[in-house]
Amino acid sequence: MSTRPDGPGSPRVSQPAERALFTRLFDDAAVFPPGLAPLPRAVGDHLARRTADVADLVGPLLVPASAAEELLTLPLPGPSGRSGPALTVALIGRPGVAVAAVGEALSRLSQDGRVEVAGVEVGWSPGWELALDWQLPVSVEVPRGTQQAKALRDVAAHAGGREGVQAKFRTGATATTDVPAPHELAGFVRACIDADLGFKLTGGLHHAVTGTHDGEQQFGFLNVLHAVRWALNGAEVDELEPLLAEQDPEPVLEAVSRMSIADASITRAFFTAYGCCGVMDPIGELSTLGLIEETTV
């Protein structure tokens, strides 16, 4: 693969990557930190993207369970609303939110034909498995630290190898925790693959390649895709760590652009999506880097 500069430090691949590598990769978390978009604006922007040339890259709008009632007050498409298909959302109960509260919000939204709930996300806590009764894809946010291995075993046991039940890991900082180190994220990836368990990520993945942004170290989503592919080849944690930490874009771009359609399929079967509060930012970087063909700005 050759790269050419688009400016200082801005390589660009000579041909696009397999599009399947990015399809539905970017879940729209506009209302969550640090974006914190008001729900009406987030809904309007999300609906507008459904006709954009990058619509296939964007997953559902992530909506907190606590915002279900507000969502139904908005002018949504679908039956008795504006023309067009229903709004597709995933209903989010972050750690500390009772599973029952998510269930109540789901019941309310399910009665309205303007909203299609594509999945739910809950924290790993006693009773989380009640979410399995809803017959929807379930993402379970697992803790960091010593309880993570137990949580992953629990989620994997309930998944039983079936699709639709997956782990969720927070890659960004919170008010009480720092950004996980590359070794920690590598351990999570290795553990999920060893357990035949899919996963999604959330927080901190705003850019294509790992680096320091806004004074904070952030993982690149291309680094994660590259590391997952190598983990599927049998790479261990100490081999995955430098792939996640790599800040030189050229080796990361080369690895991703060379992935075949089979590579993309198996990689995305495990790393299914990640939540991003500004989905057009990473998609715009893909365009700038030449990994997709569309103009996104």
Disulfide bonds with the S-S distance in Angstrom:
none
